[in-house]
Amino acid sequence: VTRLRQICSDLQNRDMLTTSEASRLEKTAHQLNECVTLTERIQASPIPPLYTAHTGRLLMFYLFFLPLALRGSGLLNTLGTIITSTACGYAMFGLDEI
C-alpha cells in the first residue's frame, strides 16, 4: 500500500494526475490499508478451543451421516456413495487441519 501511495504521489508530481484523481486514489489506498490491517488482525487472533472442538464434532456428525443420506436419496449406488463419502471426508478433514 505504501508503494501504491508513492506511485500516486510520483504521478501527481509529474502532472499525470489531476488533484481530484490523486485525492480519490489516496482515499482508495487508505481504504485498502484499513482492509489489510483488519484482515491481519483477524488472522493474528487465536481460535477459541471451544470453537475448534465444536467444529470437529460437527464435522464428525456430518461425515457419519453423509453416506446414509447419499444412499437413502437413491441417487448413487454403493460404489458412488463410498467414493463420494471418501472424497468429501478427505477434503473436509484437510480443511479442518488448516
Contacts in CASP RR format, 6 or more apart in sequence:
PFRMAT RR
TARGET T0000
AUTHOR 0000-0000-0000
METHOD contacts of the structure
MODEL  1
VTRLRQICSDLQNRDMLTTSEASRLEKTAHQLNECVTLTERIQASPIPPL
YTAHTGRLLMFYLFFLPLALRGSGLLNTLGTIITSTACGYAMFGLDEI
1 29 0 8 1.000
1 32 0 8 1.000
1 33 0 8 1.000
1 36 0 8 1.000
4 29 0 8 1.000
4 32 0 8 1.000
5 26 0 8 1.000
5 29 0 8 1.000
8 17 0 8 1.000
8 22 0 8 1.000
8 25 0 8 1.000
8 26 0 8 1.000
8 29 0 8 1.000
9 22 0 8 1.000
11 17 0 8 1.000
11 22 0 8 1.000
12 19 0 8 1.000
12 22 0 8 1.000
17 25 0 8 1.000
55 96 0 8 1.000
56 96 0 8 1.000
59 92 0 8 1.000
59 93 0 8 1.000
59 96 0 8 1.000
62 92 0 8 1.000
63 85 0 8 1.000
63 88 0 8 1.000
63 89 0 8 1.000
63 92 0 8 1.000
66 84 0 8 1.000
66 85 0 8 1.000
66 88 0 8 1.000
66 89 0 8 1.000
67 81 0 8 1.000
67 82 0 8 1.000
67 85 0 8 1.000
70 76 0 8 1.000
70 80 0 8 1.000
70 81 0 8 1.000
70 84 0 8 1.000
70 85 0 8 1.000
71 78 0 8 1.000
71 81 0 8 1.000
76 84 0 8 1.000
END
